[in-house]
Amino acid sequence: MGSGNSRAARPRSSVRFMPREPLQERFTIPEVEEGYPPIKHATTPKKDIYDPKTNRDIYFHARNAPRSVEDSWESLVGYLTSIYRTDMMKVRSIFSWLGVQEMETDSYLFVSNPSSVEDSTPRGYKKVIANREGSYATMFALICRKAGIKCAVINGISKGFGYGVGETDVTQLRDRWNAVYVDGWRFIHPLWAFKNIISYKRGRWVPGAQADRNKVVLEDITDEDSAQTVDHDFNEYYFFVEPEELISVCLPDDARWQMVTPNINTETWIHLPLLMKRFHMEGFKISGEFKSSLKTKDGVCGLVVRSPKSDDIEYQLAHDFFFNYTGDRPIFEEAIFLRNFLLMARDAKEKKWIFEARMPIAGTYRITVYGGPSTQTTLPWICDVAIVCDEPMNKLKPYPDTPPLGFGPVSMTEMYGLSNPSHPNGMLFIKPRQTYHITFKLNKTIKTKAKMIGKHVDKDEMEKWVKCTINNQSSHSIVDIMVHLQREGEYSLRVYGKAREISGRKKWENIVNYYLSTDPPRENGLIVKDKAYKTATEINARKALEEARKGKDLYELKTAISQFEQKGFKEEAGDFGKASLKMEYLELAKGLKDAINRRNYELLVKSIEKAESSCHSERLTNLIANAQEVLQGLAPWNKFLHDVLEMRQSTISELTSYLTPSSAVHDVLTATLVMLGNNSEDLKKWDNVKIRFKRTGSESILRRVREFDPTTLTEEIKAEVSGLLAPYTEETVLTSSAGAATFYKWMASILGITSMVEQEVATD
């Protein structure tokens, strides 16, 4: 299961747990040395004193250390620190050198086991670590102290490998890490900075539906987790990690080393959620109960994870769902594999993800959450939460569908150009036998389709319950998904998009989904009371929207919709979607009427096309027919208009080049300007006619012709133009100038069509 921008489910991180230092070491050193400063965290954050981008040279210097410096502590310390002047740079050099060492695979031929720390060498102590008799933390402290850096070894417990979220027995979770004094005490966990576990045997945890159930043999599942592969890594996070972040996974024996206020006890620490480094780095948060183990109520439980509120970064989440198989094979084997028992929904407005789980049998479950920016190719592990179910659901009832994308608008939705969702929350609780509209603004050219998924309902019947259309409005396009559930129950609405320029191939892709239920609304799996209380502002906005929707005033409806959107009110029973559709209908009708009244050929063509391709085509049948009739009558007029607009600038220049034009040219050009609104008295002089024909920009003759509305002609102007053209025929004008003849035919066609329309009106 997954979410976000995915062709299929986005790959999850293979890193599962952090390794653990050995329980016993061959040599021990004091946790602190005499004269160390009081335990108090540095006042400056990590980002203010260290930037990995500007300290890369330290890493390369440490990595290039010759093998010979491992013969003595003095040689190693001298190479790593002598060229640096600040404690931070020295600590970073030591940290970098330790991080590039391959302890387990290095060669220790002819390297004897040291009898004590004093008798050891760096190479000898590396062999001790390789034999699991020494720790990274101890070696790091040894080098720092020999370099004059104050470094403490902190003993405690950690939620590394072997820890199971929700478990209370922590006796086997021993671990150690360091604190160095650089303008105050700062934490470093060397082992976790350099190693991680990338595969392991799960123990009694059975994976959910995303696994190949045919390859999981329940009888072979062991009682304990066991490591399979330890990977070498270099993780910046555990260098100068902040106390409030480390405390969730590492608890020191000495409470002073927590360096958080107030201190927490072991019982409190056990019940903290397992939050990994990327959870803190990205800024995720958990809403509701902040516990490692949640309790179900009536076999249902929920978890809410909030993603950072960033306008620049789109986040995505995915999950795994596990069952702790502790007894005999249950009656319902389907329940073990948890197919469709965990729902993941996003609320795009609130920037949160809702995980709602149903427990078909008693036992312990685990939700593992992965998350990060949608641009990442692999989602890192961010947290674990256990769920304890003492009383399972009364009936085995999985969700109808759990799509990989999850429910609600995600980054894939935005990628296909769908924005401003009318329903930003992926979980919708609606009433049966009522029509609801889920709408998006669309800024790309795509095709869409939708389908319903439900149980115990015929697929052909459900096809009639949903309709997906793209409606083109005056300023933008809208994707409208009309839903009409005929039966009670819960359903999944899947919406697909297809666009070659987005996917690179002609293929339908799932771009957004909605969980639909006719049950009472619920939060985190629990039914909530209907929050009927509304402010006076919201009540008035909804009332204005409803009244405007019932009326026929387009401006009033646009104003009501705009105010509703600006206030951010949520849709109820499809009120916003219905209003948007009514606005679209009124805009299309107005466009057709305006084009008919103006008898504008281009406007008629565009208005008819938009109306016919919309979901309102049946309601607009009469207006479309009237527009087509007028359009047919305007065909000759449009031909002559087209001829004028296609004239080259050289033709216009030729007309204005005459010093003394023929009377035909002078009168035709004068008639053109009179028709366009100029005063004939100003046009008796040929120079005045030439000046107006030579103008450019918004006053150019061709632009004025293009924008001319014949319906504005007065009887006086028609008579004056007719009088100027009366002495001539098309042939006589053509003998003087082909350009003038083009203007002559255009004006003659307008005057002829205008009189014909007047005759039709008189007859009616």
N, C-alpha and C positions, 0 to 999 in steps of 0.2 A: 504494500500500500504506500502511496506517496502523494505528493502534491507539487504544484508549481509549474514551471515551464518545462514540460516533459513531453517527448515523443512517446516514451513509455515511462515507467516509474524512474525517477531520478536516482542514480546509484547512491548508496549510503556509504559512509566511511567504514572501512574494514577494521579500524581501531576500536577495540571493545573495552579493554581495561589497561590501566597503567601497572607496570611491574612493581615488585616490592623488594626492599633490601633484605638481606639474609637475617634470620632471627638471631643468630649468634655470629660474632666476629672473632677471628684469631687474636686480634689486638684491639684494645680499647684505649681511647684517649679521653681526657676530661671534656665534659660538655662545654665548659668555658674555662678560660685561664684567669689567673689572679690579676686584678686591676682593670677588668673589662667594664665599660660604662653601664649604667642602669639600663634595664630592658625597656626601651621606649621606641616606638616606630618613628621613622623619619617623617618630617613634616612635609617634604616635597614629594609629589607623586613620581612614578617611574618616568613618565613621558617628559618631565622637566629636566632630568639629568642624563637620560640615555636615549639615543636614537640609533637603532641598528643600521640605518642607511648611511650614517656619517661615521660609523665605526667599523666598516668592513675591513679596513687595513689591519685592524687588531686580529680579526679572525684569520686572515691570510698569513699574518706573521706567525700565529700560533700553529696553524696547520703545517707550515713549512719547517717546523722545528726538527733538527737532525736527530737521528736515533741516539747519537752519542750523549745528548743531554740527559737521557734517562739513566745514566750511570750513577748520578748522584743528585740529591735534592738541591744542592747548591748550584749545580750546572743548570738544572731545569728552571729554578727560580730566577737565576741570573738571565737566562735567555728570554723568559716570558715577561719579566717586569722591569729590567734595568733601563729600557728605552722609554718607559712611560713615567710620567710625573704625578698623576693623580691616582688615588685609591680605586676609583671607578674603573679606570683604564687597566690597572693591574688585575683587578678582580675579573674583568671581562677577558683578559688574555688567558688567565688560568682556567676560567670556565670554558673558553673556546678550545684550548688544548685538550682538556679532559673530554670534551664533547666529540672530538674527532678520533679518539682512541677506540680501536676495535679490540676490546679486552678479550672477548671470547674466541676470536679467530687469530689473534696474534701468536707469534711463535715464541716459546719460552725455553727453547733448547739451551741447555747448560745454565739455566737460571735456577739457582737454588731457592728453596723456601726460606724466607727470613725467619730468624728466631725471635725477633722483637722489632718494634717500630724503629728503634735507634739503629739497628743493624740492617734495615731495609733500604732499598733504592726505589726510585719510581718504577723501574721495570719489574723489580721484585714484588712491589705492592700490586701492580697490575695483574701479576700471576695469582696473588691472593684473591683478588676480585673475581678473576676468571674461574677460580675454584669455589666460588660462592662462600668464601671465608672472610671477605672484607666488603666494605660498602663504598659507593661513590661518595657518599656524604663524608666519610672519614678521610678518604684521600683528598677530597677538595679542601677540607679543613687543615690537613697537614701542610699542603702547599701554601695556602693562604697564610698560615701562622709563620711559616719559614720566610715568607715574603713581608712579614710585618703587618699583615692585614688581620684585624680582629675578626675571628670566625667562630661561631658556635655550632656544635652538633646538637640537634634537637631530636629527642626520642619521643615517640608517641604512637598513635594509631592512625591508619589512613584507609580511605575507601578505594584502595587499589585492587589488584587482582585477588580473587578469593572472596571479595565482598559481594553480597547479594542485597539489593535494595530492599529495605524493610526488615532485614535481619537484625536481631538484637544481641546476638553473641559476638562480641568484638575481641575476644581473648586472643585470636589468631591473626589479628590485623596489625601486628607490630611493624613499624617503619621508622625511618629517620631521614632528616633533611637538614638544611643549614640556614643560618642567618649571618650576614656579614655586616660590618659597621662601615657604612659609607654615608656620611652626614646623617647618621641615625641607623638603626637596625633595619635590614631589608632581607626578605626571604629568598632563598634559592633552593629548588629541589633538583639537584643534578641528575639523579636517575630518571626522573620523569621528563627532564629536558632532553635526554639523549636516547631513551628507549621507550617503546610501546609494544603492546601485544596486538598482533593483527589477526590471529586466529586462535581458537580455543574450543575445547569440548564443553558444551553447554551445561552439562550436568542434567538435572531433572527438568530444566526449562524446555518446553516443547514449542517450536516456532509456530506462528499463526499461518493464515491462509496463503501468504506470499511464498511459503516454502513448498517444495515438492513433497507432498504428503506420502507418496509412494516410496520415498527414500528414507523416511523417518520410521525407525523401528522402535516402538515404545519399550519393549522388553530389554533392549540393549542400552537404555539410558542409565548412566551411572549416577551415584549419589553426589559426587563432587565435580567441580570444574577442574580442568587440568589444562595448562598452557600448551600450545602447539608451536607457535612461532613468535619469537621476539625480534622486533624490527629495530634497526639503528635509525635514529632520527636526530633532528636538531631543532628543538622547540623553544622559541624565544619567550613564550608565555611564562615559563617557570623560572625565568631570570628576573629577579626583583618583583616577584608576584605580590600583589597587594594582600594585606592580612584578612580583610573582609571577604576576599574571594577564596583564599587558601583554606580558611577555617571550615568551609563546607565539606572539604574532603580530607583535611589533615588536622588532628586534634593532639596538641602536645601534652606530655605528662605534666609539665610545669605550666600551670595556667597563665603565668606571666608572659609566656611566649605566644599566647593567642594574639596579643596586642590589639584586641577589639574591646569595645565597651558597650554593654556589660559583658563579662566573661560568660561562657556557656559551660554547662556540665555535660558529662558523658551521655546522660539520658536524653538531653536536648539535642546533642550532636547526632545521636543515632537516628533521631526522627527528622533530621533535615533531609530534604530531597537530594538526590545525587546529581549535583550540577557540575558539568564538565567545563573545561577552560573556554570553549567556544560560546557557551551560554553567557559567561561574563564578558568575553571579548566583544560579542555582537550587541550585548545590551538587552537580552531577553529577560522576561519576568514571568513568574507564575502567579496567577490570580487565585484567590480563594485560600483554601487550607495549604499552608506551607509545610507539608509533612512528606516524609519518605514513603509512608504507608497510609493509604486512604481506605476508609470503610465504605462498603456498599449499603444502599438502602433499597430494599426490595430487589436486590440483584442488579442494581444499576449504579454507576458511579461516573463522575466527570472530572476532567482536568482542563484548565484554561491556561494557555501560554500566550503571553503578549509579545509581539515582535516590536523592535524599536520603531518609534514614530518618526520615520524619515521620509521626506518628500523626494529624495534623490535615489533611494535604494528600495527595491521591491524584494521582500523576503518570502521564502517558501519553507514549508515544513513537510516532513514525512515521518512515518512511524513503523515500529514493529510491535506486535502484540503476542505475549507469551503466556503459557499456562504451566504452573509448577506441578508436574505429574508425580504425585507422592503415593498413590495407592493403586488399587486394581484398575483395570481398564473400565472407565465409566460406561453407563448404559448407552449414552449418546457419543459415539466416537467422533461425530461431526463437531461436537463441542470442543474437543481437545484441539482441533485444528483451527478453531475460532473463525471459521469462514463467515464473513459479514457480521461479526459481533462487535466491531469497533468502528464508530463513525467519526470522521474528521471533517469539520466545517470551519470555514473562515468568515470572519466579519471584517470586510474591507474597511469599513468606516471606523470601527473601534480598534483596528490593527490587532486583532486577537484570533487565535485558533482554538476551537472547542473540540476536545476529544471526549466522546461519550461512549462508554463501554457497557455491554450487557454480559452478565456472568451466568452462563447456563448451568454450571455446577459449582458446588462449594469448593473453595480452595484459594490459592494465591496466584495472582496474575501480575504481569509486569508490562508497563507501557514504556518503550524506548523511543525517545523523540530525537529526530535529526533536523537540523535547520541551518539556514544561512542565506546569503543574498542569492537571488534567482539567477545571477550570472555564473555561479559556481557550477562546475561539472559534477562534483561530488558533495553530498551534504554531510557535514560533520556531525558526530554524535554530540548532543547538548545536554540531555538529562534522562534520568530514569525515575519512575514512580511505581511503587508496588500497590496493588489493590487486594485487600483481604475480603473475601466473600464468605460469610457464615451461612447466609440464607440466599440461595440462588433464586432466579426468576421462577415463578410458578409454572410457566410454560416456556419451552424452548422456542425463542422467537428472535431469529437474527434479523438484521436490517435487510430491506429488499435489495440493496446494492451498496457497495463501497468502492466507488471508482478511484483509480490511482490518483487522479487529479484532486480528489477531495470535493467537498461541496463549497460553493461560494466563488465569487470572482477572484482569480489568481493572476499571476504574471502572464500565463498563456492567454488569458482573456484579453489583457491589454495588448499583447503581441498581435492579435488579430484585429485590433482597432476598436474593441468594445470598451467604452468608458462610461463614467457617470451612471452606474447601475441604480435602478429604482429600488432594488433590494440588495443591499451590500452584504447582508447576512445569509449564509448558505442554508440555514434551517428556517423553513417557512411553515407556520401553523395556520392552516386555512380551513374554511368551511366547505363542505361538499355542495355540489350543485350551484356554485357561484362562480362567476367568471373573474379571473385575475389576470392582470397584464404585468409581465416582467419586461422592463425596457432598458435598453442601452443606447447611448449615442455611438454612432459608427463613423470612423474617419478613414476607413480603408475600403477597397473594393473586394468583397468576399461573397461567397454563397453560404447560406446557413440552413440547417435542418435540426429538428428536435425529436426526441422519442421519450416515452414514459416506460419505466420499469416497475413492476409491482408483482405481488404474489397472488395467486388464485384469481387472476383477471385475464381474460383473453387478450392477446397482443393486438388483434385487429380492433377490438373495442377501445383499447387504450389509445390507439392512433387517432381516434376522433376527439380525444380529450385535450390535445395540444396542437397548436398551429404556430409556426414561426415564419414571420414575414419581415422584409426590409422595406421600410417606407421612407421615401425621399421627401423631405420638407424643404422649405425655402432656404434655410440656413444650414441644414445638416440632415443626415440620414439617421433613422432610428431602427434598431432591431427590436421587434415586438414579439414576445412569446406569450401567446394567449393560452391559459390553462383553465380547464373546466372539469374538475373531478366529479364523476358521476357516482362514485361509491366512497364510503368511509374507508380509512386505512392509511398506510404510509407508502410513499412512492419515491422513486428517484427520477428526476428530470435531467436528461443529458442533452446538451446542445453541442452541435458539431459545426465546424467551419472548414471551408476549402478555399485556398488561394495559392496559385502557383508561385507568385512572387514572395510569399512568406515561407512556405514549407519547402520550396524548391521542386515540388512535384504535385501533381493533381491527386490529392488524397484527402479524405475527410479526417479531421482531427478533432478530438474532444477538447473544447475550449472553456467550458464552464458547466457546472452541475448545480442542482438544487435538491435538497431533501424536503419533501412535501409530506405533511401529516395532518390528518383531520382530528388528531388527539388534542387535548388542551395544551397550551404552551408550557414549555419546561426549560429549565436552566440546569446545566450539569446533570442531566438525567432526571431531575426532580420537577414535578409539576409545580408551577408558580401561579399565584393569583393574577388574574387579569389586571394589569396596571391601568385602570380606567381614568385615573386623574390626569388631566391635561391643563396646561396654563391657558389663560384667557387668549394669549397671542396665538397659540396653536388651535384653539377652538375656532377663533375668528378666521384663521387662514384656511382651515378645512371647510368651513362654511362658505367662504368666498369661492373656494375652488369648486365646490359642488354646485353653487348657484351659477357660476360662470360656465360650468360644463353643460348645464341644462339649457342655457341661453344660446344665442346665435351671434354674440358680439365677439369677434376675434380678438380685438385689442384688450377687452376685459378679461378674456380667458388667458391670453399671453401674460398679462400682468399678474393674475392669480397664480399661474404656474411658476413664474419667476420668483415671486415672493415665497412660495412654498419651498422651492429649491434653495433659496438663499438662507432660509431658517433651518434647513437640514431636517425637516420633519420626515418621519418614516411613513411608507405607504401602508394603508389599511384597506383591506378588501378591494384592492386594485384601484383606489380612488385616483392616484396620481397617473397610473397607466391609462385609465379611461379618459382623463382630462387631456393627456398628451395626444391620444388618438383623435379626440374631438377637435383639438387645435389643428391637427394635421388635415382632417376632413375640411374644416372651414378654410384653411389656407389653400387647399387644392380647388375648392369651389370658387373662392375669390379670384384665384389665378385664371380659371376658365372664364369667369364673367368679365374680368378686366380685358382679357384677350379678345373676347367676342365684341365688347363695346368699342374697343379701340381698333378692331379689325386689322390687327397687326399680325402679319403672316408668321414671323418668327416666334412671337409670343404664343400664338395658337398652337404651333407645332410642339413647342416645349411643354405647354400646359397639358395638352392632350396626352403626350407621352408619359408625363409624371402621373396623371390621373389614372391612365389605363394600367400602369405597373404597380399601383398601390393596392392596399387591401380594401379601399373604398370604391373600387371601380363600379360595383353594382349600384351603390347608392348614387353615384354620379352619372349614371347611364344617360339621363336626359340632357344634362349639361354637356357631356362629351359629344352626344349626337348633334346638338346645336352648334358646338364649336367646329365639328367636322364639316357641317353644312356651310358655315361661313368660310371656312378654310378653302373648300372647293370653289366657292365663288371668287375667292381672292387669288386664285392661281394665276390668271393673266397679269394682274397687278403685281404680284410677286416677281413674275418673270421680268417685267420692265424695271422694277426696283433693283433686282439683281444685276441687270445690265448697267445701270447707273453706278452701283457700288463697285463693279468690276472695272470701271474705267481707270486707265492709267493716268498718273500725274502728268505725263507728257501731253495727253489729250486735253486736260484742263489748261495746261500752259499754252497749248496751241490756240485755244479759244480766247485767251486773254492777250495773245500776242498781236491781234489785229489793231492797227492804228485807227482804221475806219472800217468797222465791220459792215456786212450787209444788213439790211433791215431785218431779215429773218433771224440772223444770229443775235442781233441786239434785242429784238422783241422776245425771243425764246428764253434768253438768259435773264432778261428783266422779269418775265413771267415766273421763272423758277424762283427768283428771290422774293417776289410778291407772295407766291404760294407759301414760302417759308417764313413770311411775316415781315418782310421789309416794306417800307413806304415807297410807292411807285414814283412820287414826286422827286425823291432823292436819286432815282435811277434814270432820269432822262438823259443825264450826261454819261457817255460811255466810260469815262474814267472812273466814275463811282461804281459802275457795275464791275469793272475789272478789279478794283480794290477789294470788293467783297468776295469775289471768286478766288482771289489769291491768298486769302487768310488761311492760317493753319491752326492746329490744335483744336480746342473745343468749338471754334468758330469756322472750321473748315467746311466747305460746301458739301463734301461727301458725308461728313459726320452729321451735319444738319439734316441731310436727306435721310440718313439711317434712323435718326431719332424722331423724324417727323410723324405726327399722328394726324391722318386725314380727317378724323372725326372732329377736329378742332376748326375745320374750314367754315368760315361764315359765308352766307349767301353773297355778301358784298365782294369778298375776295374771290369766290368762284366766278362771279360775273366778270370781274376785272381780268382774271387770268384767261377766261374764255375769250374775252374781247381781244387780248394781245395775241392769242393763238389763231383766232378766226380767219385772218387773211391767208393762212398757210396750210399746206397739207404736209404729210410726212415726207413726200417726194420732193417738194420744193425746198423744205428745210435741209434735206439730205444733200441736195445739190450744192448748198452753201457750206455745210459742215456736218460730218458724221457725228461728232460729239454733241452738237446742238440737237441733232435728230434724236439722240438717245434721251436727252432731257424732255424733248417734245413728246415722245411716246409714253414716257412715265407719267407726265402730267395729264395727257389725254386719257390714259387708262384710269387714273384716279377720278377724273371728272365723270367719265362714263360709268364707273362702278358706283360712284356716289349717287347719280341720278337713278340708277337701276334699283338701288336699295330704297331710295325714297319712294319709287313706284310700288315696290313690294309692300312697304309699310302702309302706303295709302290704300292699296288693295285690301290688306288685312283689316 
